[in-house]
Amino acid sequence: MTVHNSSDALAAEMMAVGAAARDAARAMREAGGDAKTKALIVAAAAIRSRAAEILAANKGDIEAAKAANMPAPMVDRLMLNDARIEAMAAGVETVAGLPDPVGRELARWSRPNGLDIARVATPIGVIGIIYESRPNVTADAGALALKSGNVAILRGGSDSIRSSLAIQAAMAEGLNAAGLPQTAIQVVKSTDRAAVGMMLEGLGGTVDLIVPRGGKGLTGRVINEARVPVLAHLEGLCHVYVHAKADLEKARSIALNAKMRRTSVCGAAETLLLDKAVLTSHGVAVLEDLAKAGCEIRGDEAVRAVYPAAKPATEEDWKTEYLDAIIAVRVVDGLEQAIAHIEKYGSHHTDSIVTEDAAAAEAFMNSVDSAIVLWNASTQFADGGEFGMGAEIGIGTGKMHARGPVGAEQLTTFKYVVRGTGQTRP
């Protein structure tokens, strides 16, 4: 952790980080799959063997957070324990076991003039990852960048700086063992917010992509200020639609899990849409389950007519990502109205339909323009680990590059490799 007396000193430090990253990018681009796998396996072992020092560093972060009166849920996000360290190490091992995404031949064809053209997956280059609190992101993001042949500049929250540096030391041990540059995974040591601004400006042209992972404030700042491409989602305003042909038990278990399993994740359901046809047969039971689990229900007039305990919903509720035990509930008259609501208020993140009608499910999944659409499954599956990606850097909701969970494969771009035998263009 460093504190700077001048903006010049910070600028010099950050430009050095960028230059070191750019120098490491070629070595990572040329690294074979075996070297990257070895680096990750050794890094996972180092996370385990360094558990005591990682926990000691984390204790320092926790004490500082409590002294600063950080809210309890945020302290929990920051906290590491033996189980969380093991999960971090296991996640790095899972990424190690994935197929190498670099060098994949995405397409190949020949032209009448004999030219052989291939589209081949390549690393993006230097990726700046800006995140809040959760120190495990240091391992997840570092591992995914490494697997995909990229270089990572990691800027975690100032509240987790001690933990992040201890985890980065374990990742560096893996890089070193595999003969790869330790600067392929760097943690920004300065807690000065100006360091983030410098990353968003691109560190003198050395940063190829910025990935924010955090709340709306952080992501909004990154999107507004970045001078390099950004891969982000602004919020997860996720919906569960209980269709007229929904199975009652599936509706109850999916709605409850989608909202209450973990309310603070971006895949948590924020709005429940109940079909008018099953409002009394299914809707009331679903709402009672949510209320028993401690969820505050905000409903429209039709909801309150059958469930008077609900608070009145306002227009603002349909637009709100609560990340808390609160859900907005609206009654819709059929599939088209449900899709129209999601189109108007959704954030293109994750939306689910509960139904036994296959045609309705297919229509929903074809029409809803979200990164992840589900049929008879909880929105909480919006997670790279659940998709078999080992880990994720975040959920992309844009349309120009990766959508949905961003894993190692999504951190590649491609180039065209053209092989000739002396052809010239007439």
Phi, psi and omega in degrees: 000129181234145175241133187254143176272344181213153178292333178296318180295319179294316180299319179296318180296316182291322178295326177293322176299314180297317180295319179295323178295316181296321178296322181287338187298322181293317179299321180289324179297324182270352184295137177281165180300322181296319180295318180294319178296316179299316180302318182288320180294317178293322178298318179298316178297322180292324176300318179292314184289336179262016185305317183299316182286329175295317179294323178296318177296317180297323178301320177298318177296317182296316180298318179294321180295317180293321178297331179270010179059039176295138179301147185305317179298326179288324177297321179296321178297329183279334191284137172250151172215182183302318182294320181289325177292319177297318179297322178297313179297317180296323177296319178296320177295322178297317177298320178302324183278354179287155174299148178293119182283346183272138178089357177298136175272109185279331178195155178207138179205166178241148178261160180303334180277004177095353178295136178255119187242128177234142172257119190237135180290134180225159176296155175287319179132246180256121183245122174268124182243119184246123187215168183243146167054286192304108182291340180296339179298331178302316179285314182300308184293318178299317181294316181293319178297316181298312182300324183269012175074017181261169173251137183247131167251111188257126176236095178277178177294149179299335181288344182243019188297320181296314180298315183298319180293323179292322179290320180298326178298324177291320178295321179295327178299320178294315179300315182298317181297330182267004180073024179255154183295132178297336180285004175289339174228104180246140171255128177293122186277337182283138176265005180291129180298337179297335179298325178296315179302320179294321176297319181294334177279348173102002178049054176067034177082011182270342183264129181266332186206143174245133176237110175272144175223105182171200184284179184298324181297312179296309184296321178298318179297315181298312181299320184285327189256342188296140175252007175233163181302147182236137173246109190206165161235142183278321178198163178248086178265086191263146183239147166241126179249117176270105186283165180301332181256028180286145170282131186301311183294322176296317180300316181295311185289322182291314181298317181295314180293317184299325180271312197257349180305305171215115186282344187268359182270157185290343178269005178290136178292136178248336179229135175250125177254121181251126178291136180308325184293336183238023183300312181276322184288324183244316189301313183298315179299318179298316181293322178296320177300314181297315181297318179299328180279359177096018182267133173280132183250129176242112188241160173282182185299322181294323177294314183291337177293326180257345181221079187298341181291344180291142173282153179294132177276144175251172177303325181296330182296326180290346183253006191256129170266101187288319188052038184205176182278063178221138177222139176266135186232128180230144174267131179239151181259075175101171185301315184299320181292324178296313180297320180296321178296314181296321179298321184283318189250345186287169182246015178063032182261277186215129180218142187232145172244137175250113182196155172258004180265105185299322181294319178295319180297315180296320179297318179298311184291331177285325188269328183284121187268064180242160181296326179228126173237139185232153175236120179054046176207153183289145176294344181290354174284001177287080187199133182300323178299319180290339178272001180083017182269359180084310179199178177214158173268338180166185178249116180278130177246000175282182184239354187271341177223239184283140172241152180076201183300132181260103178251198184299317182297325182284348178266025174243157169242206178210163172223163178262127178251116186246122181249126181238180179232026180113010183297142169234154184273127181290000000 
